[in-house]
Amino acid sequence: MNKAQPLRCLFVEDSEDDARLLLRRLRDGGFDVTFERVETAEGMRTALAQKCWDVVLSDY
């Protein structure tokens, strides 16, 4: 069995359901996802300033 690849992901997403769907797809794809979901530009700026992310996914 292959070990899941770690992935730090910031979701800029106003829908919790959509974020959960993305999370499930990433985990099904073999990623060990650490994530945070924000809904606003201010939340995104704060999250970007506080942590280092591998990817930012947005439904903009």
Buried (B, 14 or more C-beta within 10 A) or exposed (E): EEEEEEBBBBBBBEEEEBBEEBBEEBEEEEBEBEBBBBBEEEBBEEBBEEEEBEEBBEEE
